[in-house]
Amino acid sequence: MPKLLRKRVIVLCSGGMDSVVALHDAAEVHEVVAALSFHYGSKHNNREIPFAAYHAGLLQTPHLMIPLDFMERLFESRLLNSGESIPKGHYEEETMKQTVVPFRNGIMLAVAAGLAESRHAGGVVIAAHAGDHAIYPDCREDFMGAMADAIRLGTYADVELLRPFISMTKSEIARRGDELGVDFSKTWSCYVGGETHCGECGTCVERREAFLLARLKDPTKYLSYAPLPSKPL
């Protein structure tokens, strides 16, 4: 694999396990000028964003939080506080489409691109991965490629959209985080957003499955340790 050129980068970091690993991974290769979180009114924003700030602090990287409250008010999604309850089941089940926030990544990447140019950064890092593709249209590589072109063409600095995990599974990301010494107990996945991971929503199922497949100890406390549902065909 060719060595990546060092850049000044902005990392989108929600506080979930993928984006936290992406933050630490980027810090190994690049100069991270900011870890960027968005509060868009999701049920779990208040649980995950403090972990983004925590890991940015470990790396002595500025943490920025940008409110996007219009999404909660105007968009339809069960993930938002304004939406109905979070469904249970496997992450790739059809029902999980109800948790998709329309064009969320497009909006966040547009903001991140403007911030990157303003901070004289040459790249934006996002932790989209192979497991997201089934239900999230704005995580798929054809979308990411188009967005990368738009960001590059729309900035004087030709800002690059970096997606280091786009062909990786979540278990591979977990292994990468383990290599980097990431404390996964200081990350948040559960869409329900309670005090403890529920263990049964799609993101909890995906998290549990990732540690199992990676053969790593899961440090997460769950309310339910019910058998994992089968992945849909």
Secondary structure, DSSP 8 states (H G I E B T S, - for coil): -------EEEEE--SSHHHHHHHHHHHHHSEEEEEEEEE--BTTHHHHHHHHHHHHHHTT--EEEEE-HHHHHH---TTBTTS----BS-TTSGGGGGG--TTHHHHHHHHHHHHHHHTT-SEEE----GGGTTT-GGGSHHHHHHHHHHHHHTSTT--EEE-TTTT--HHHHHHHHHHHT--GGG----SS-SSSB-S-BHHHHHHHHHHHHHT------BS----------
